[in-house]
Amino acid sequence: MDILPLVFFFIMGLAVLVYVVLDGFDLGVGMLMPAATEKEQSVMVSSIGPFWDANETWLVLGVGVLLIAFPVAHGVVLQSLYLLAVAMLIGIMLRGVAFEFRMKAQGWHRELWNWLFWAGSFIASFFQGAMLGRYITGFESGFFYLAFAVLCGASVCGGYVLLGATWLIGKTEGPLQKKSFAWARWGLLWVAFAIALVSAATPLVSETVRDKWFDFPRTLFVMVLPIGCGLAWLWTWREVGRLEGGSKASHWRPFMGTVVVFVLAMMGLAYSLFPYVVIDRLTLWEAAAHPTALRFTFIGTAIVLPFIIGYTIVSYRIFGGKAKAGLYD
């Protein structure tokens, strides 16, 4: 058995996970903009300004791996998700334009671009979740499958809002940080409700997923994932409360707890899908490119990926600390 398809499946999953966490928090901050004052909006934009554009590199990497390593699956996935992908890209472009134009605008024009930044963040987030929902169901048609995609879209929006709120807890102080505590609690409740609904609905829309999770006692070992996810959620809730009460603990604890929730949820998704790239239709090995192409691509990936990781780490270290208003006005 050729191991390279497994390697590229891991790289693709890693790229998607890192994208969800990194671009998720700045999309979440964008969706929280209408709930803040003008000065607070300036701080919020400053908190994501050095990172938001580069975070999308990981999305490009994930799609690139799908295209090069699994070309057959790439054709099936994008053909089925074409309209949803276009809608997501419109949202990403809209928020990019709004981010740049708001810096030059004055008065009501800036308020307009702030709202468009919110709209772009919401559109991109919702349709990413809808694409996930369609992917999990194997692109089946019907009202129930459409409703499941809408549920996934709303769930991803809630998850990103939680990431954005906990990011702001770490990056801000004063009244905005106090608001972020309330946003984080609301986001935690949203995520708990969404995970419960999606977890209950997924086995109903996919027989493959149902068999992988509920074939007891063979699958008892995977119960560590939902249990761990629940414990991480409780720990995050506790840390938000402690910090809100004046604890001197690190302000980044709620964000790290949220990241653990996302990591465990993504691990559960990977377990549900494996070994399929397109569920019930194409396995890793059926969709993989020719071994020689995979070997050539692996060399390029081994050279480029450390640079992307290194650049990401360095940029977050350089632009660490609390965000200040006016940096992007």
Rosetta silent file (secondary structure, phi, psi, omega in degrees, C-alpha in Angstrom):
SEQUENCE: MDILPLVFFFIMGLAVLVYVVLDGFDLGVGMLMPAATEKEQSVMVSSIGPFWDANETWLVLGVGVLLIAFPVAHGVVLQSLYLLAVAMLIGIMLRGVAFEFRMKAQGWHRELWNWLFWAGSFIASFFQGAMLGRYITGFESGFFYLAFAVLCGASVCGGYVLLGATWLIGKTEGPLQKKSFAWARWGLLWVAFAIALVSAATPLVSETVRDKWFDFPRTLFVMVLPIGCGLAWLWTWREVGRLEGGSKASHWRPFMGTVVVFVLAMMGLAYSLFPYVVIDRLTLWEAAAHPTALRFTFIGTAIVLPFIIGYTIVSYRIFGGKAKAGLYD
SCORE:     score description
SCORE:     0.000 S_00000001
   1 L     0.000  127.906  179.658    0.000    0.000    0.000 S_00000001
   2 L   -71.165  128.448 -176.297    1.385    3.376   -1.044 S_00000001
   3 L   -85.202  -18.105 -175.526    1.803    5.595    2.023 S_00000001
   4 H   -61.364  -39.417  174.514    1.927    8.933    0.159 S_00000001
   5 H   -56.786  -37.285  176.209   -1.871    9.265   -0.167 S_00000001
   6 H   -64.690  -41.596  179.629   -2.020    8.959    3.627 S_00000001
   7 H   -61.678  -45.595 -179.082    0.676   11.618    4.003 S_00000001
   8 H   -70.952  -31.194  174.264   -1.157   14.034    1.735 S_00000001
   9 H   -62.412  -40.952  177.887   -4.453   13.293    3.488 S_00000001
  10 H   -65.874  -44.460 -179.722   -2.754   14.314    6.754 S_00000001
  11 H   -62.758  -43.169  178.944   -1.249   17.460    5.192 S_00000001
  12 H   -63.114  -43.568  178.224   -4.609   18.440    3.708 S_00000001
  13 H   -63.903  -40.004  177.891   -6.349   17.862    7.036 S_00000001
  14 H   -63.229  -43.797 -179.982   -3.677   19.860    8.864 S_00000001
  15 H   -61.490  -42.961  179.493   -4.016   22.757    6.402 S_00000001
  16 H   -65.228  -43.561  179.996   -7.798   22.813    6.833 S_00000001
  17 H   -61.572  -48.322 -179.678   -7.519   22.664   10.638 S_00000001
  18 H   -63.177  -39.712  177.274   -4.975   25.501   10.806 S_00000001
  19 H   -61.557  -46.138 -177.701   -7.079   27.561    8.394 S_00000001
  20 H   -59.752  -41.530 -179.026  -10.226   27.022   10.461 S_00000001
  21 H   -72.153  -49.038 -172.995   -8.472   28.138   13.658 S_00000001
  22 H   -76.117  -51.529  177.987   -6.495   31.067   12.242 S_00000001
  23 H   -75.351  -21.951  177.862   -8.918   32.491    9.689 S_00000001
  24 H   -61.696  -42.025 -178.169  -11.775   31.433   11.956 S_00000001
  25 H   -68.969  -36.863 -179.317  -10.870   33.940   14.646 S_00000001
  26 H   -76.293  -30.298  171.069  -10.580   36.876   12.221 S_00000001
  27 H   -65.245  -38.735  177.805  -13.861   35.909   10.535 S_00000001
  28 H   -64.600  -42.387  176.443  -15.367   35.761   14.024 S_00000001
  29 H   -60.479  -41.218  178.156  -14.023   39.212   14.888 S_00000001
  30 H   -60.508  -40.257  179.958  -15.565   40.494   11.649 S_00000001
  31 H   -71.996  -19.054  178.710  -18.968   39.065   12.600 S_00000001
  32 H   -88.639   -7.720 -174.995  -18.750   40.745   16.024 S_00000001
  33 H   -53.959  -45.283 -177.148  -18.077   44.219   14.585 S_00000001
  34 H   -62.271  -18.988 -177.765  -21.709   45.488   14.685 S_00000001
  35 H   -87.207    3.554 -175.537  -21.859   44.832   18.446 S_00000001
  36 L  -115.360  160.177  174.392  -18.965   47.245   19.169 S_00000001
  37 L   -76.708  172.131 -178.181  -18.567   51.017   19.310 S_00000001
  38 H   -60.494  -43.630  179.515  -16.581   52.911   16.676 S_00000001
  39 H   -66.656  -40.766  178.523  -13.460   53.038   18.866 S_00000001
  40 H   -65.006  -36.178  176.754  -13.805   49.357   19.756 S_00000001
  41 H   -62.183  -36.991  177.430  -14.167   48.497   16.067 S_00000001
  42 H   -63.025  -41.750  177.896  -10.835   50.218   15.447 S_00000001
  43 H   -66.326  -40.967 -179.432   -9.182   48.041   18.115 S_00000001
  44 H   -62.223  -43.222  177.902  -10.833   44.922   16.709 S_00000001
  45 H   -64.581  -39.702  178.394   -9.538   45.643   13.215 S_00000001
  46 H   -64.294  -30.729 -177.554   -6.055   46.294   14.642 S_00000001
  47 H   -70.259  -24.474 -179.264   -6.152   42.925   16.439 S_00000001
  48 H  -112.110   -9.881 -174.208   -6.521   41.014   13.157 S_00000001
  49 L   -52.906  -45.498 -177.589   -4.871   43.429   10.706 S_00000001
  50 L   -74.383   -9.221 -169.184   -1.397   41.835   10.612 S_00000001
  51 L  -118.013  -31.753 -162.052   -2.782   38.298   10.249 S_00000001
  52 H   -61.314  -38.540 -177.405   -6.082   38.014    8.385 S_00000001
  53 H   -70.677  -44.141 -179.207   -4.760   38.040    4.830 S_00000001
  54 H   -68.282  -27.037  179.514   -1.917   35.584    5.482 S_00000001
  55 H   -59.438  -29.589 -177.956   -4.259   33.206    7.328 S_00000001
  56 L   -72.131  -10.494  175.009   -5.933   32.412    4.022 S_00000001
  57 H   -55.995  -36.209 -177.135   -2.655   30.858    2.812 S_00000001
  58 H   -69.495  -30.184  174.794   -3.698   27.694    4.618 S_00000001
  59 H   -67.551  -42.616  177.694   -6.929   27.494    2.635 S_00000001
  60 H   -61.186  -41.269  178.833   -4.948   27.770   -0.589 S_00000001
  61 H   -62.560  -45.934 -179.155   -2.628   25.006    0.644 S_00000001
  62 H   -62.019  -45.146  178.469   -5.529   22.686    1.487 S_00000001
  63 H   -67.069  -37.410  178.731   -7.244   23.200   -1.871 S_00000001
  64 H   -63.095  -41.482  177.555   -3.892   22.884   -3.661 S_00000001
  65 H   -63.841  -41.955  177.845   -3.200   19.515   -2.035 S_00000001
  66 H   -60.241  -41.916 -178.512   -6.679   18.323   -3.023 S_00000001
  67 H   -67.730  -44.960 -171.813   -6.077   19.415   -6.621 S_00000001
  68 H   -85.504  -42.922 -175.374   -2.580   17.956   -7.015 S_00000001
  69 H   -84.617  -30.602 -177.637   -2.659   14.869   -4.797 S_00000001
  70 L  -130.592   64.663 -172.979   -6.303   13.850   -5.351 S_00000001
  71 H   -61.668  -34.955  179.572   -7.258   15.244   -8.795 S_00000001
  72 H   -64.638  -45.316  179.357  -10.223   12.903   -9.297 S_00000001
  73 H   -66.023  -37.207  179.152  -11.747   13.941   -5.980 S_00000001
  74 H   -56.990  -44.513 -179.928  -10.990   17.599   -6.706 S_00000001
  75 H   -63.854  -42.646 -179.671  -13.139   17.423   -9.826 S_00000001
  76 H   -66.398  -45.932 -175.963  -16.022   15.736   -8.013 S_00000001
  77 H   -65.184  -50.574 -176.324  -15.910   18.065   -4.987 S_00000001
  78 H   -70.048  -32.059  176.141  -15.682   21.371   -6.849 S_00000001
  79 H   -63.760  -40.117 -178.223  -18.271   20.336   -9.414 S_00000001
  80 H   -77.230  -28.480 -175.703  -20.715   19.546   -6.602 S_00000001
  81 L  -108.778   18.983 -171.363  -19.841   22.607   -4.505 S_00000001
  82 H   -56.196  -53.076 -175.944  -19.340   25.108   -7.331 S_00000001
  83 H   -66.725  -39.940  178.132  -22.092   27.583   -6.376 S_00000001
  84 H   -65.429  -39.558  178.526  -21.357   27.364   -2.658 S_00000001
  85 H   -65.062  -40.129  177.487  -17.638   27.890   -3.323 S_00000001
  86 H   -61.935  -43.935  178.412  -18.413   30.944   -5.477 S_00000001
  87 H   -61.203  -42.572  177.956  -20.574   32.381   -2.687 S_00000001
  88 H   -61.858  -43.541 -179.436  -17.776   31.785   -0.154 S_00000001
  89 H   -66.043  -34.781  175.139  -15.232   33.474   -2.424 S_00000001
  90 H   -61.654  -42.646  177.204  -17.555   36.460   -2.886 S_00000001
  91 H   -62.126  -43.590  179.134  -17.663   36.794    0.887 S_00000001
  92 H   -63.820  -42.511  178.713  -13.866   36.609    1.167 S_00000001
  93 H   -66.464  -40.180 -179.390  -13.428   39.209   -1.589 S_00000001
  94 H   -62.170  -43.947 -179.786  -16.067   41.481   -0.063 S_00000001
  95 H   -69.580  -31.941  176.746  -14.385   41.508    3.342 S_00000001
  96 H   -65.895  -44.725  178.145  -10.982   42.117    1.708 S_00000001
  97 H   -64.478  -44.867 -178.947  -12.265   45.125   -0.205 S_00000001
  98 H   -62.449  -38.134  179.808  -14.146   46.419    2.848 S_00000001
  99 H   -60.998  -43.699 -177.961  -11.043   46.101    5.047 S_00000001
 100 H   -73.909  -41.608 -174.671   -8.981   48.260    2.698 S_00000001
 101 H   -73.239  -29.625 -179.704  -11.666   50.830    1.865 S_00000001
 102 H   -64.422  -26.073  179.818  -12.712   51.459    5.463 S_00000001
 103 L   -69.039  -26.614 -177.880   -9.230   52.840    6.158 S_00000001
 104 L   -96.837  -15.992 -173.054   -9.779   55.604    3.578 S_00000001
 105 L   -83.503  157.663  176.974  -13.449   56.309    4.328 S_00000001
 106 L  -131.186  155.741  174.802  -14.873   58.931    6.676 S_00000001
 107 L    61.496 -135.576 -175.133  -18.220   59.383    8.397 S_00000001
 108 H   -68.861  -22.204  177.499  -21.085   57.178    7.237 S_00000001
 109 H   -64.351  -39.326  178.139  -18.925   55.725    4.476 S_00000001
 110 H   -65.640  -40.549  178.037  -16.715   54.034    7.085 S_00000001
 111 H   -60.589  -38.585  178.214  -19.786   52.688    8.834 S_00000001
 112 H   -62.330  -46.518 -179.128  -20.954   51.274    5.511 S_00000001
 113 H   -67.692  -32.601  174.378  -17.641   49.493    4.909 S_00000001
 114 H   -61.788  -42.187  178.014  -17.680   48.171    8.480 S_00000001
 115 H   -66.739  -36.892  177.872  -21.081   46.603    7.788 S_00000001
 116 H   -69.452  -32.139  174.516  -19.812   45.172    4.513 S_00000001
 117 H   -64.021  -41.210  175.004  -16.834   43.726    6.379 S_00000001
 118 H   -62.102  -46.219 -177.983  -19.343   42.035    8.684 S_00000001
 119 H   -61.627  -43.850  178.395  -21.393   40.827    5.708 S_00000001
 120 H   -63.032  -39.803  178.841  -18.314   39.393    3.965 S_00000001
 121 H   -65.028  -42.755 -179.627  -17.233   37.622    7.144 S_00000001
 122 H   -66.733  -45.182 -178.686  -20.693   36.141    7.661 S_00000001
 123 H   -61.199  -47.395 -179.773  -21.098   35.029    4.029 S_00000001
 124 H   -61.044  -43.111 -178.135  -17.661   33.373    3.949 S_00000001
 125 H   -66.945  -48.495 -176.431  -18.269   31.617    7.281 S_00000001
 126 H   -61.658  -43.972 -176.150  -21.782   30.413    6.525 S_00000001
 127 H   -76.621  -23.021  169.543  -20.945   28.985    3.128 S_00000001
 128 H   -63.147  -43.740  178.301  -17.826   27.244    4.456 S_00000001
 129 H   -66.421  -39.408  178.562  -20.119   25.440    6.874 S_00000001
 130 H   -63.918  -39.351  176.292  -22.677   24.729    4.163 S_00000001
 131 H   -62.072  -40.698  177.733  -19.932   23.228    1.981 S_00000001
 132 H   -61.903  -43.512  179.515  -18.906   21.009    4.891 S_00000001
 133 H   -61.965  -42.467  177.665  -22.488   19.867    5.338 S_00000001
 134 H   -65.930  -37.420 -179.775  -22.844   18.984    1.664 S_00000001
 135 H   -65.434  -43.598 -178.470  -19.487   17.181    1.748 S_00000001
 136 H   -62.379  -36.859 -177.497  -20.429   15.054    4.775 S_00000001
 137 L   -83.918    4.194  179.869  -23.661   13.913    3.103 S_00000001
 138 L    69.421   25.175  176.991  -21.844   12.902   -0.066 S_00000001
 139 L    64.881   28.319  176.811  -23.632   15.686   -2.032 S_00000001
 140 L   -68.230  149.732  179.286  -27.006   13.947   -1.745 S_00000001
 141 L  -101.301  156.982 -179.647  -30.047   15.987   -2.813 S_00000001
 142 L   133.814  158.330 -175.692  -33.248   16.528   -0.866 S_00000001
 143 H   -61.325  -43.887 -176.945  -34.744   18.858    1.741 S_00000001
 144 H   -62.396  -39.874  179.513  -33.259   17.041    4.746 S_00000001
 145 H   -69.280  -36.306  176.074  -29.748   17.195    3.286 S_00000001
 146 H   -65.506  -42.139  178.158  -30.206   20.893    2.471 S_00000001
 147 H   -62.439  -37.729  177.729  -31.378   21.547    6.035 S_00000001
 148 H   -63.869  -39.701  177.990  -28.307   19.728    7.340 S_00000001
 149 H   -63.839  -40.787  177.472  -26.057   21.985    5.215 S_00000001
 150 H   -63.807  -41.279  177.173  -27.810   25.080    6.621 S_00000001
 151 H   -60.245  -43.771  178.419  -27.316   23.702   10.149 S_00000001
 152 H   -64.774  -37.831  177.707  -23.599   23.212    9.481 S_00000001
 153 H   -61.607  -46.180  178.600  -23.372   26.755    8.101 S_00000001
 154 H   -65.369  -35.644  179.964  -24.926   28.218   11.246 S_00000001
 155 H   -65.904  -42.458  178.657  -22.698   25.994   13.414 S_00000001
 156 H   -64.612  -39.271  176.244  -19.507   27.189   11.736 S_00000001
 157 H   -58.397  -44.752  178.289  -20.619   30.811   12.216 S_00000001
 158 H   -63.370  -41.076  178.122  -21.051   30.117   15.937 S_00000001
 159 H   -63.575  -40.942  179.093  -17.671   28.425   16.176 S_00000001
 160 H   -68.544  -37.155  175.970  -15.948   31.334   14.462 S_00000001
 161 H   -61.087  -41.464  177.605  -17.705   33.843   16.732 S_00000001
 162 H   -63.099  -44.748  177.171  -16.352   31.898   19.727 S_00000001
 163 H   -60.024  -44.011 -179.767  -12.845   31.928   18.255 S_00000001
 164 H   -63.642  -41.979 -179.142  -13.124   35.655   17.578 S_00000001
 165 H   -65.447  -44.578 -179.893  -14.395   36.434   21.076 S_00000001
 166 H   -70.306  -30.352  173.450  -11.673   34.433   22.825 S_00000001
 167 H   -62.608  -43.251  179.957   -9.074   35.988   20.501 S_00000001
 168 H   -67.206  -30.856  174.792  -10.252   39.441   21.597 S_00000001
 169 H   -59.752  -40.601 -179.998   -9.970   38.401   25.251 S_00000001
 170 H   -76.594  -30.090 -171.439   -6.284   37.777   24.632 S_00000001
 171 H   -99.216  -10.359 -174.672   -5.652   40.812   22.395 S_00000001
 172 L  -126.396  177.470  177.635   -7.636   43.572   24.110 S_00000001
 173 L  -150.815  170.340  177.605   -8.253   45.130   27.495 S_00000001
 174 L    74.508 -149.652 -175.852  -10.749   47.397   29.218 S_00000001
 175 H   -57.828  -37.159 -179.852  -14.404   47.683   28.118 S_00000001
 176 H   -66.068  -38.939  177.396  -13.859   45.742   24.868 S_00000001
 177 H   -65.026  -38.532  177.700  -12.360   42.823   26.762 S_00000001
 178 H   -62.453  -41.112  175.785  -15.343   42.855   29.139 S_00000001
 179 H   -62.804  -36.489 -177.704  -17.676   42.673   26.146 S_00000001
 180 H   -65.624  -31.262  175.074  -15.585   39.810   24.792 S_00000001
 181 H   -60.684  -45.816  179.835  -16.243   37.772   27.951 S_00000001
 182 H   -65.874  -41.531  178.313  -19.986   38.019   27.286 S_00000001
 183 H   -61.872  -38.769 -178.937  -19.490   37.236   23.584 S_00000001
 184 H   -65.987  -41.573  178.131  -17.400   34.189   24.515 S_00000001
 185 H   -62.699  -43.047  177.978  -20.097   32.836   26.830 S_00000001
 186 H   -62.906  -42.236  178.804  -22.704   33.317   24.132 S_00000001
 187 H   -64.540  -38.053  178.635  -20.388   31.655   21.610 S_00000001
 188 H   -63.767  -41.708  177.610  -19.764   28.707   23.939 S_00000001
 189 H   -65.150  -40.624  178.737  -23.502   28.108   24.301 S_00000001
 190 H   -61.330  -46.024 -178.792  -23.935   28.398   20.537 S_00000001
 191 H   -65.481  -42.419  179.345  -21.136   25.895   19.906 S_00000001
 192 H   -60.845  -45.374  178.991  -22.446   23.413   22.485 S_00000001
 193 H   -64.027  -42.360 -177.775  -25.931   23.514   20.941 S_00000001
 194 H   -66.778  -43.722  179.568  -24.520   23.268   17.404 S_00000001
 195 H   -62.294  -40.974  179.259  -22.204   20.331   18.192 S_00000001
 196 H   -62.505  -44.727 -179.092  -25.072   18.478   19.840 S_00000001
 197 H   -66.924  -46.746 -178.665  -27.371   19.030   16.845 S_00000001
 198 H   -64.751  -40.416  179.627  -24.750   18.194   14.208 S_00000001
 199 H   -64.356  -34.640  178.961  -23.615   15.100   16.138 S_00000001
 200 H   -76.288  -34.792 -175.232  -27.198   13.897   16.341 S_00000001
 201 H   -81.979  -31.842 -174.972  -28.011   14.675   12.700 S_00000001
 202 H   -58.247  -46.654  177.569  -24.833   13.343   11.049 S_00000001
 203 H   -62.214  -23.177  179.514  -25.572    9.624   11.681 S_00000001
 204 H   -76.304  -29.600 -177.561  -29.044   10.200   10.219 S_00000001
 205 H   -96.974   -9.426 -178.952  -27.715   11.583    6.928 S_00000001
 206 L  -139.736  112.842  177.687  -24.779    9.185    6.537 S_00000001
 207 H   -65.722  -34.453  179.264  -24.958    5.432    7.109 S_00000001
 208 H   -61.936  -46.089  178.955  -21.157    5.240    6.859 S_00000001
 209 H   -64.972  -40.695  179.877  -20.693    7.685    9.727 S_00000001
 210 H   -60.565  -42.886 -179.793  -23.350    5.901   11.780 S_00000001
 211 H   -67.069  -35.502 -176.820  -21.577    2.575   11.397 S_00000001
 212 H   -73.150  -26.635 -176.836  -18.175    4.049   12.318 S_00000001
 213 H   -99.983  -25.847 -170.973  -19.432    5.619   15.556 S_00000001
 214 L  -119.857   25.203  174.806  -22.094    3.207   16.810 S_00000001
 215 L   -92.317   72.993 -176.280  -20.661   -0.226   16.088 S_00000001
 216 L   -78.676  148.647    1.446  -20.253   -1.109   19.778 S_00000001
 217 L   -89.532    5.149 -175.251  -18.134   -2.330   21.451 S_00000001
 218 L   -59.733  -30.872 -173.897  -15.612   -2.013   18.619 S_00000001
 219 L  -102.972   14.282 -179.795  -15.890    1.766   18.540 S_00000001
 220 H   -60.094  -31.301 -175.850  -15.856    2.486   22.265 S_00000001
 221 H   -63.726  -28.647 -177.699  -12.300    3.843   22.000 S_00000001
 222 H   -77.732   -7.825  177.812  -13.407    6.803   19.859 S_00000001
 223 H   -65.103  -15.019  177.114  -15.699    8.016   22.641 S_00000001
 224 H   -62.917  -26.908 -178.956  -12.608    9.719   24.043 S_00000001
 225 H   -69.060  -55.230  177.512  -13.063   12.407   21.360 S_00000001
 226 H   -64.676  -33.504  177.650  -16.540   13.668   22.354 S_00000001
 227 H   -64.994  -45.670  177.852  -15.680   13.261   26.044 S_00000001
 228 H   -62.294  -38.529  178.775  -12.482   15.273   25.574 S_00000001
 229 H   -62.948  -42.894  178.458  -14.385   17.881   23.584 S_00000001
 230 H   -64.291  -40.887  178.714  -16.902   18.258   26.391 S_00000001
 231 H   -66.156  -39.547  177.460  -14.176   18.591   29.021 S_00000001
 232 H   -63.957  -38.359  178.091  -12.363   21.231   26.921 S_00000001
 233 H   -62.644  -46.680  179.995  -15.648   23.146   26.593 S_00000001
 234 H   -62.916  -40.753  179.525  -16.188   23.082   30.366 S_00000001
 235 H   -63.755  -41.995  179.352  -12.594   24.191   31.013 S_00000001
 236 H   -63.343  -44.266  177.446  -12.978   27.085   28.576 S_00000001
 237 H   -58.353  -43.171 -179.956  -16.227   28.177   30.231 S_00000001
 238 H   -64.078  -42.423 -178.711  -14.497   28.061   33.611 S_00000001
 239 H   -66.942  -37.389  176.026  -11.509   30.097   32.397 S_00000001
 240 H   -60.485  -45.092  178.493  -13.760   32.771   30.917 S_00000001
 241 H   -63.111  -42.275  179.557  -15.498   33.076   34.274 S_00000001
 242 H   -62.716  -45.866 -179.474  -12.222   33.208   36.196 S_00000001
 243 H   -66.997  -38.772  178.101  -10.773   35.941   33.991 S_00000001
 244 H   -63.640  -30.727  178.765  -14.000   37.902   34.094 S_00000001
 245 L   -82.739    1.021  175.662  -13.815   37.724   37.880 S_00000001
 246 L   103.986   12.281  178.457  -10.332   39.265   37.915 S_00000001
 247 L   -60.705  147.402  179.257   -8.030   36.236   37.799 S_00000001
 248 L   -91.493    9.610  178.692   -4.407   36.966   36.894 S_00000001
 249 L   -65.557  166.437 -179.206   -4.172   33.859   34.712 S_00000001
 250 L   -59.957  135.219  178.007   -3.192   34.188   31.067 S_00000001
 251 L   -71.246   -7.693 -179.177   -5.819   35.903   28.929 S_00000001
 252 L   -90.957   -3.287 -178.175   -5.094   33.363   26.199 S_00000001
 253 H   -60.781  -44.821  178.077   -6.496   30.386   28.094 S_00000001
 254 H   -60.930  -37.242  178.735  -10.036   30.666   26.666 S_00000001
 255 H   -65.594  -43.461 -179.617   -8.638   30.826   23.131 S_00000001
 256 H   -66.219  -37.268  176.229   -6.453   27.780   23.698 S_00000001
 257 H   -63.602  -39.403  177.185   -9.398   25.872   25.172 S_00000001
 258 H   -64.848  -39.549  177.673  -11.470   26.755   22.117 S_00000001
 259 H   -60.492  -41.517  178.684   -8.673   25.536   19.845 S_00000001
 260 H   -61.695  -41.374  177.124   -8.690   22.182   21.676 S_00000001
 261 H   -58.238  -45.024 -179.460  -12.462   21.913   21.078 S_00000001
 262 H   -66.995  -40.672 -179.650  -11.903   22.522   17.354 S_00000001
 263 H   -61.785  -46.759 -179.303   -8.979   20.081   17.149 S_00000001
 264 H   -66.061  -37.249  177.404  -10.975   17.278   18.764 S_00000001
 265 H   -65.033  -40.407  178.665  -14.000   18.026   16.567 S_00000001
 266 H   -68.003  -36.179  175.946  -11.797   17.895   13.450 S_00000001
 267 H   -63.339  -39.682  176.395  -10.265   14.618   14.614 S_00000001
 268 H   -63.791  -39.115  177.399  -13.772   13.218   14.942 S_00000001
 269 H   -65.218  -43.595  179.375  -14.597   14.399   11.420 S_00000001
 270 H   -61.549  -41.323  177.479  -11.409   12.833   10.039 S_00000001
 271 H   -62.880  -39.049 -178.379  -12.268    9.542   11.737 S_00000001
 272 H   -64.759  -36.294 -173.966  -15.788    9.688   10.285 S_00000001
 273 H   -87.594  -35.025 -173.352  -14.545   10.201    6.727 S_00000001
 274 L   -58.566  136.687    7.389  -11.451    7.994    6.587 S_00000001
 275 L   -97.174   23.579 -176.052  -10.506    6.357    4.233 S_00000001
 276 E   -88.069  143.956  165.692  -12.742    8.341    1.883 S_00000001
 277 E   -94.021  -38.352  168.748  -11.895   11.609    0.152 S_00000001
 278 E  -119.025  112.603 -168.748  -15.445   11.677   -1.210 S_00000001
 279 L   -56.792  131.829  178.504  -17.549    9.730    1.253 S_00000001
 280 L    67.434    5.749 -176.600  -18.900    6.400   -0.054 S_00000001
 281 L  -126.876  -46.993 -175.373  -17.479    7.148   -3.519 S_00000001
 282 E  -135.785  122.704  173.493  -13.703    7.613   -3.622 S_00000001
 283 E   -83.972  173.227  178.192  -11.072    6.377   -1.174 S_00000001
 284 H   -54.158  -46.078 -172.605   -7.651    7.988   -0.787 S_00000001
 285 H   -75.800  -30.532  177.004   -6.029    5.457   -3.068 S_00000001
 286 H   -71.625  -32.499 -176.614   -8.745    5.574   -5.733 S_00000001
 287 H   -92.514  -11.464 -172.810   -8.571    9.372   -5.941 S_00000001
 288 L   -69.342  151.049  174.632   -4.778    9.723   -5.643 S_00000001
 289 L   -71.107  174.087  179.256   -2.576   10.932   -8.471 S_00000001
 290 L   -59.787  143.379 -178.025    0.067    8.672  -10.028 S_00000001
 291 H   -52.727  -37.863  179.484    2.802    7.676   -7.530 S_00000001
 292 H   -65.417  -38.646  177.622    5.494    9.520   -9.496 S_00000001
 293 H   -65.759  -39.178  178.684    3.418   12.718   -9.386 S_00000001
 294 H   -65.157  -40.364  179.994    2.885   12.267   -5.650 S_00000001
 295 H   -65.317  -42.684  178.870    6.601   11.792   -5.033 S_00000001
 296 H   -63.227  -44.094 -179.710    7.453   14.925   -7.021 S_00000001
 297 H   -65.925  -35.889 -179.928    4.764   16.918   -5.223 S_00000001
 298 H   -62.631  -38.576  178.608    5.922   15.640   -1.848 S_00000001
 299 H   -61.403  -46.580  178.823    9.407   17.068   -2.449 S_00000001
 300 H   -63.273  -40.591  179.669    7.946   20.499   -3.212 S_00000001
 301 H   -65.288  -40.060 -179.997    5.627   20.308   -0.217 S_00000001
 302 H   -64.273  -27.434  177.863    8.483   19.305    2.089 S_00000001
 303 H   -81.744  -43.277 -172.261   10.367   22.436    0.988 S_00000001
 304 H   -80.081  -40.937 -173.074    7.470   24.915    1.078 S_00000001
 305 H   -58.286  -43.323  177.324    5.523   23.782    4.150 S_00000001
 306 H   -60.045  -33.885  177.858    8.273   24.573    6.731 S_00000001
 307 H   -66.085  -41.337  179.138    8.492   28.120    5.317 S_00000001
 308 H   -64.103  -44.857  178.968    4.727   28.604    5.701 S_00000001
 309 H   -63.345  -45.034 -179.475    4.824   27.272    9.268 S_00000001
 310 H   -62.225  -44.757  179.108    7.894   29.369   10.106 S_00000001
 311 H   -61.456  -41.402 -179.518    6.399   32.542    8.635 S_00000001
 312 H   -62.849  -46.847 -179.819    3.180   31.996   10.570 S_00000001
 313 H   -62.035  -46.550 -178.125    4.989   31.510   13.883 S_00000001
 314 H   -62.771  -43.366 -177.629    7.264   34.517   13.362 S_00000001
 315 H   -64.158  -38.613  179.757    4.416   36.844   12.352 S_00000001
 316 H   -72.327  -27.472  175.783    2.368   35.946   15.426 S_00000001
 317 H   -74.429  -42.185 -178.427    5.387   36.516   17.654 S_00000001
 318 H   -64.588  -42.269 -175.310    6.245   39.882   16.094 S_00000001
 319 L  -100.656   29.437  176.096    2.700   41.220   16.303 S_00000001
 320 L   -73.865 -178.400 -179.479    1.928   39.822   19.747 S_00000001
 321 L    90.282  177.496 -177.116    0.703   41.939   22.645 S_00000001
 322 L   -75.029  143.528  179.922   -2.435   43.975   23.099 S_00000001
 323 L   -81.624  148.517  179.426   -4.016   45.661   20.085 S_00000001
 324 L  -120.963  151.369  179.396   -4.352   49.445   19.967 S_00000001
 325 L   -71.391  153.008  171.117   -6.858   51.634   18.177 S_00000001
 326 L    92.398   -6.176 -177.033   -5.927   53.574   15.048 S_00000001
 327 L   -69.191  -27.549 -178.718   -3.407   51.246   13.425 S_00000001
 328 L  -124.452   35.848  177.399   -5.696   50.616   10.420 S_00000001
 329 L  -109.341    0.000    0.000   -7.648   53.892   10.339 S_00000001
